[in-house]
Amino acid sequence: MSYNNEANNWNPTRSEISKISVMILVTRCEYILKKFLTNEKELGEKAFPAARISEIAFVLQEMARVVLHPKTASVLPLHPLLKGGLSEENPGQRAHLLVLFSPLCELVKSRNSRVRDLVQALLRLVSTELGLDKICLTN
């Protein structure tokens, strides 16, 4: 699903398949993120199974790697202000992170440091996507 700007062979069939696939992918990612949050709360102070930590880490790492074609990103359910506010250099390339922003923010509270570090990296990508990484109030 990742889009390579140099490979400019984006045909209509590929475009339609990617539009369907991205919604399935984002829905599945949202489910995994929310399920992790729920399970972590339910477990309390008990140790989280290593397999689940590996799963969430893999999902978060892959979310960072995904780069969307602008036509694929156009089907994501973003508020119109967000669609218009995407960085002009990379329109929509990581719009999936904006859709998943709320569960990502919840994961900041995770007890697992690996999860928190990966979420921090994703939130930095969100700031880049919105062009906020270039804002600096001090010299």
DRENPA-3360 file (N, C-alpha, C; in nm, 2 decimals, always signed):
BEGIN
1 = MSYNNEAN = +0.08/-0.12/+0.00/+0.00/+0.00/+0.00/+0.09/+0.13/+0.00 ~ +0.21/+0.12/+0.05/+0.29/+0.24/+0.05/+0.32/+0.29/-0.09 ~ +0.32/+0.42/-0.10/+0.33/+0.49/-0.23/+0.47/+0.54/-0.24 ~ +0.53/+0.51/-0.36/+0.66/+0.56/-0.39/+0.64/+0.67/-0.49 ~ +0.68/+0.79/-0.46/+0.67/+0.91/-0.55/+0.74/+0.89/-0.68 ~ +0.84/+0.81/-0.68/+0.92/+0.79/-0.81/+0.85/+0.70/-0.90 ~ +0.78/+0.60/-0.84/+0.71/+0.50/-0.93/+0.57/+0.56/-0.97 ~ +0.57/+0.63/-1.08/+0.45/+0.71/-1.11/+0.36/+0.63/-1.20;
9 = NWNPTRSE = +0.34/+0.50/-1.17/+0.25/+0.42/-1.25/+0.12/+0.39/-1.17 ~ +0.06/+0.49/-1.14/-0.06/+0.49/-1.06/-0.19/+0.48/-1.15 ~ -0.22/+0.35/-1.18/-0.34/+0.34/-1.28/-0.47/+0.33/-1.20 ~ -0.58/+0.35/-1.27/-0.71/+0.35/-1.21/-0.75/+0.23/-1.12 ~ -0.71/+0.11/-1.17/-0.74/-0.01/-1.09/-0.67/-0.01/-0.96 ~ -0.54/+0.02/-0.97/-0.46/+0.03/-0.85/-0.51/+0.13/-0.75 ~ -0.56/+0.24/-0.80/-0.61/+0.35/-0.72/-0.74/+0.30/-0.65 ~ -0.83/+0.24/-0.72/-0.95/+0.19/-0.66/-0.93/+0.08/-0.55;
17 = ISKISVMI = -0.84/-0.01/-0.58/-0.80/-0.11/-0.48/-0.74/-0.05/-0.36 ~ -0.65/+0.05/-0.37/-0.59/+0.11/-0.26/-0.69/+0.19/-0.17 ~ -0.79/+0.25/-0.24/-0.89/+0.32/-0.16/-0.97/+0.23/-0.07 ~ -1.00/+0.11/-0.12/-1.07/+0.01/-0.04/-0.98/-0.04/+0.07 ~ -0.86/-0.07/+0.03/-0.76/-0.13/+0.12/-0.73/-0.04/+0.24 ~ -0.71/+0.09/+0.21/-0.67/+0.18/+0.32/-0.78/+0.19/+0.43 ~ -0.91/+0.18/+0.39/-1.01/+0.18/+0.49/-1.01/+0.06/+0.58 ~ -0.98/-0.06/+0.52/-0.97/-0.18/+0.59/-0.85/-0.18/+0.68;
25 = LVTRCEYI = -0.74/-0.13/+0.63/-0.62/-0.12/+0.71/-0.64/-0.03/+0.83 ~ -0.69/+0.09/+0.81/-0.71/+0.19/+0.92/-0.81/+0.13/+1.02 ~ -0.91/+0.07/+0.98/-1.01/+0.01/+1.07/-0.95/-0.10/+1.16 ~ -0.87/-0.18/+1.09/-0.80/-0.29/+1.17/-0.70/-0.23/+1.27 ~ -0.62/-0.13/+1.23/-0.53/-0.06/+1.32/-0.60/+0.00/+1.43 ~ -0.71/+0.07/+1.41/-0.79/+0.13/+1.52/-0.83/+0.02/+1.62 ~ -0.88/-0.09/+1.57/-0.92/-0.20/+1.65/-0.81/-0.25/+1.74 ~ -0.69/-0.27/+1.68/-0.58/-0.32/+1.75/-0.53/-0.22/+1.86;
33 = LKKFLTNE = -0.53/-0.09/+1.83/-0.49/+0.01/+1.92/-0.59/+0.02/+2.04 ~ -0.72/+0.02/+2.01/-0.82/+0.03/+2.11/-0.82/-0.10/+2.20 ~ -0.81/-0.21/+2.14/-0.81/-0.34/+2.21/-0.69/-0.34/+2.31 ~ -0.57/-0.30/+2.26/-0.46/-0.29/+2.35/-0.48/-0.21/+2.47 ~ -0.54/-0.09/+2.45/-0.57/+0.00/+2.56/-0.67/-0.06/+2.66 ~ -0.77/-0.13/+2.61/-0.87/-0.19/+2.69/-0.81/-0.30/+2.77 ~ -0.73/-0.39/+2.71/-0.66/-0.50/+2.77/-0.56/-0.45/+2.88 ~ -0.49/-0.34/+2.85/-0.40/-0.29/+2.95/-0.47/-0.24/+3.07;
41 = KELGEKAF = -0.58/-0.18/+3.05/-0.66/-0.13/+3.17/-0.71/-0.25/+3.25 ~ -0.76/-0.35/+3.18/-0.82/-0.47/+3.25/-0.71/-0.55/+3.32 ~ -0.59/-0.55/+3.27/-0.48/-0.63/+3.34/-0.43/-0.56/+3.46 ~ -0.45/-0.43/+3.47/-0.40/-0.36/+3.59/-0.25/-0.36/+3.59 ~ -0.20/-0.41/+3.71/-0.05/-0.42/+3.73/+0.01/-0.55/+3.68 ~ -0.07/-0.64/+3.63/-0.02/-0.77/+3.58/+0.06/-0.74/+3.45 ~ +0.16/-0.83/+3.43/+0.24/-0.82/+3.31/+0.16/-0.84/+3.18 ~ +0.18/-0.77/+3.08/+0.12/-0.78/+2.95/+0.19/-0.90/+2.87;
49 = PAARISEI = +0.11/-0.98/+2.81/+0.18/-1.09/+2.73/+0.28/-1.04/+2.62 ~ +0.39/-1.10/+2.62/+0.50/-1.05/+2.52/+0.45/-1.05/+2.38 ~ +0.36/-1.15/+2.34/+0.31/-1.15/+2.21/+0.23/-1.03/+2.17 ~ +0.15/-0.98/+2.27/+0.07/-0.86/+2.25/+0.15/-0.74/+2.23 ~ +0.26/-0.73/+2.31/+0.35/-0.62/+2.30/+0.42/-0.62/+2.16 ~ +0.46/-0.74/+2.12/+0.52/-0.75/+1.99/+0.42/-0.71/+1.88 ~ +0.29/-0.75/+1.89/+0.19/-0.71/+1.79/+0.17/-0.56/+1.79 ~ +0.15/-0.50/+1.90/+0.13/-0.35/+1.90/+0.25/-0.28/+1.85;
57 = AFVLQEMA = +0.37/-0.32/+1.88/+0.49/-0.26/+1.84/+0.50/-0.27/+1.69 ~ +0.47/-0.39/+1.63/+0.47/-0.41/+1.49/+0.38/-0.32/+1.42 ~ +0.25/-0.31/+1.47/+0.15/-0.22/+1.41/+0.20/-0.08/+1.41 ~ +0.25/-0.03/+1.52/+0.30/+0.11/+1.53/+0.42/+0.13/+1.44 ~ +0.51/+0.04/+1.43/+0.62/+0.06/+1.33/+0.57/+0.06/+1.19 ~ +0.48/-0.02/+1.15/+0.43/-0.03/+1.02/+0.35/+0.10/+0.98 ~ +0.28/+0.15/+1.08/+0.20/+0.27/+1.06/+0.30/+0.39/+1.03 ~ +0.42/+0.39/+1.08/+0.51/+0.49/+1.05/+0.57/+0.47/+0.91;
65 = RVVLHPKT = +0.58/+0.35/+0.86/+0.63/+0.32/+0.73/+0.54/+0.35/+0.62 ~ +0.41/+0.35/+0.64/+0.31/+0.36/+0.53/+0.31/+0.51/+0.48 ~ +0.32/+0.52/+0.35/+0.31/+0.65/+0.28/+0.20/+0.63/+0.18 ~ +0.10/+0.72/+0.19/-0.02/+0.70/+0.10/-0.01/+0.79/-0.02 ~ -0.06/+0.74/-0.13/-0.08/+0.82/-0.25/-0.19/+0.92/-0.22 ~ -0.19/+1.05/-0.27/-0.29/+1.14/-0.24/-0.43/+1.10/-0.28 ~ -0.45/+1.02/-0.38/-0.58/+0.97/-0.42/-0.63/+0.87/-0.32 ~ -0.54/+0.79/-0.26/-0.58/+0.69/-0.16/-0.62/+0.77/-0.03;
73 = ASVLPLHP = -0.54/+0.87/+0.01/-0.56/+0.94/+0.13/-0.70/+1.02/+0.12 ~ -0.74/+1.05/+0.00/-0.86/+1.13/-0.02/-0.99/+1.06/+0.03 ~ -0.99/+0.93/+0.05/-1.11/+0.86/+0.10/-1.11/+0.85/+0.25 ~ -1.01/+0.89/+0.32/-1.01/+0.88/+0.46/-1.10/+0.98/+0.52 ~ -1.17/+0.94/+0.63/-1.27/+1.03/+0.69/-1.21/+1.14/+0.78 ~ -1.15/+1.24/+0.71/-1.09/+1.36/+0.78/-1.18/+1.48/+0.77 ~ -1.18/+1.56/+0.88/-1.25/+1.68/+0.88/-1.20/+1.77/+0.77 ~ -1.29/+1.85/+0.70/-1.24/+1.93/+0.59/-1.13/+2.03/+0.63;
81 = LLKGGLSE = -1.13/+2.08/+0.75/-1.02/+2.16/+0.79/-0.88/+2.09/+0.79 ~ -0.89/+1.96/+0.83/-0.76/+1.88/+0.83/-0.72/+1.85/+0.69 ~ -0.81/+1.82/+0.60/-0.78/+1.79/+0.46/-0.71/+1.92/+0.40 ~ -0.76/+2.03/+0.43/-0.70/+2.16/+0.38/-0.57/+2.20/+0.45 ~ -0.55/+2.14/+0.57/-0.43/+2.18/+0.65/-0.31/+2.09/+0.63 ~ -0.32/+1.99/+0.54/-0.21/+1.90/+0.53/-0.09/+1.97/+0.46 ~ +0.03/+1.93/+0.50/+0.15/+1.99/+0.45/+0.15/+1.99/+0.29 ~ +0.18/+2.10/+0.23/+0.18/+2.11/+0.09/+0.29/+2.03/+0.02;
89 = ENPGQRAH = +0.40/+2.01/+0.09/+0.51/+1.92/+0.04/+0.46/+1.78/+0.03 ~ +0.38/+1.73/+0.12/+0.34/+1.59/+0.12/+0.19/+1.58/+0.15 ~ +0.11/+1.62/+0.05/-0.03/+1.61/+0.07/-0.09/+1.47/+0.10 ~ -0.13/+1.45/+0.22/-0.20/+1.32/+0.25/-0.11/+1.20/+0.27 ~ +0.02/+1.22/+0.26/+0.10/+1.10/+0.26/+0.09/+1.02/+0.39 ~ +0.06/+1.08/+0.50/+0.04/+1.01/+0.63/-0.09/+1.04/+0.69 ~ -0.19/+1.06/+0.61/-0.32/+1.10/+0.66/-0.38/+0.99/+0.75 ~ -0.34/+0.87/+0.73/-0.39/+0.76/+0.82/-0.36/+0.79/+0.96;
97 = LLVLFSPL = -0.25/+0.86/+0.99/-0.21/+0.89/+1.13/-0.31/+0.99/+1.19 ~ -0.36/+1.08/+1.10/-0.46/+1.18/+1.15/-0.59/+1.11/+1.19 ~ -0.63/+1.01/+1.11/-0.75/+0.93/+1.14/-0.73/+0.86/+1.28 ~ -0.61/+0.81/+1.30/-0.59/+0.73/+1.42/-0.53/+0.82/+1.54 ~ -0.54/+0.95/+1.52/-0.48/+1.04/+1.62/-0.53/+1.01/+1.76 ~ -0.66/+1.00/+1.78/-0.72/+0.99/+1.91/-0.67/+0.86/+1.98 ~ -0.67/+0.74/+1.92/-0.62/+0.63/+2.00/-0.47/+0.64/+2.02 ~ -0.40/+0.70/+1.93/-0.25/+0.72/+1.95/-0.23/+0.81/+2.07;
105 = CELVKSRN = -0.31/+0.91/+2.09/-0.29/+1.00/+2.21/-0.32/+0.92/+2.34 ~ -0.42/+0.83/+2.33/-0.45/+0.74/+2.45/-0.33/+0.65/+2.48 ~ -0.26/+0.61/+2.38/-0.15/+0.51/+2.40/-0.03/+0.58/+2.47 ~ -0.03/+0.71/+2.47/+0.08/+0.79/+2.54/+0.09/+0.75/+2.69 ~ -0.03/+0.71/+2.74/-0.03/+0.67/+2.88/+0.01/+0.52/+2.91 ~ +0.04/+0.45/+2.80/+0.07/+0.31/+2.82/+0.18/+0.29/+2.92 ~ +0.18/+0.18/+3.00/+0.28/+0.14/+3.09/+0.41/+0.09/+3.02 ~ +0.39/+0.05/+2.90/+0.51/-0.01/+2.83/+0.59/+0.10/+2.76;
113 = SRVRDLVQ = +0.72/+0.11/+2.79/+0.80/+0.22/+2.74/+0.82/+0.21/+2.59 ~ +0.83/+0.09/+2.54/+0.85/+0.06/+2.40/+0.73/+0.12/+2.32 ~ +0.61/+0.09/+2.37/+0.49/+0.15/+2.31/+0.49/+0.30/+2.31 ~ +0.52/+0.36/+2.42/+0.52/+0.50/+2.44/+0.62/+0.56/+2.34 ~ +0.74/+0.50/+2.33/+0.84/+0.56/+2.23/+0.80/+0.55/+2.09 ~ +0.73/+0.44/+2.05/+0.68/+0.43/+1.91/+0.57/+0.53/+1.89 ~ +0.48/+0.55/+1.99/+0.37/+0.65/+1.97/+0.43/+0.79/+1.96 ~ +0.53/+0.82/+2.04/+0.60/+0.95/+2.03/+0.65/+0.97/+1.89;
121 = ALLRLVST = +0.71/+0.87/+1.83/+0.76/+0.89/+1.69/+0.65/+0.91/+1.59 ~ +0.53/+0.84/+1.61/+0.42/+0.86/+1.53/+0.36/+1.00/+1.54 ~ +0.35/+1.05/+1.67/+0.30/+1.19/+1.69/+0.39/+1.29/+1.62 ~ +0.52/+1.27/+1.62/+0.61/+1.36/+1.55/+0.58/+1.36/+1.40 ~ +0.55/+1.24/+1.34/+0.51/+1.23/+1.20/+0.38/+1.31/+1.18 ~ +0.29/+1.30/+1.27/+0.16/+1.38/+1.26/+0.19/+1.53/+1.26 ~ +0.28/+1.57/+1.34/+0.32/+1.72/+1.34/+0.38/+1.76/+1.21 ~ +0.46/+1.67/+1.15/+0.52/+1.69/+1.02/+0.41/+1.70/+0.91;
129 = ELGLDKIC = +0.32/+1.60/+0.92/+0.21/+1.60/+0.82/+0.13/+1.73/+0.82 ~ +0.11/+1.79/+0.94/+0.04/+1.91/+0.95/+0.12/+2.04/+0.93 ~ +0.25/+2.02/+0.91/+0.34/+2.13/+0.89/+0.38/+2.20/+1.02 ~ +0.35/+2.14/+1.13/+0.38/+2.20/+1.26/+0.52/+2.19/+1.31 ~ +0.59/+2.10/+1.24/+0.73/+2.08/+1.28/+0.82/+2.20/+1.24 ~ +0.77/+2.29/+1.16/+0.85/+2.40/+1.11/+0.82/+2.53/+1.20 ~ +0.73/+2.52/+1.29/+0.69/+2.63/+1.38/+0.79/+2.64/+1.49 ~ +0.85/+2.75/+1.51/+0.94/+2.77/+1.63/+0.92/+2.91/+1.68;
137 = LTN = +0.89/+2.93/+1.80/+0.87/+3.06/+1.86/+0.99/+3.13/+1.91 ~ +1.10/+3.05/+1.92/+1.23/+3.10/+1.97/+1.33/+3.09/+1.85 ~ +1.44/+3.16/+1.87/+1.54/+3.15/+1.76/+1.61/+3.02/+1.77;
% end
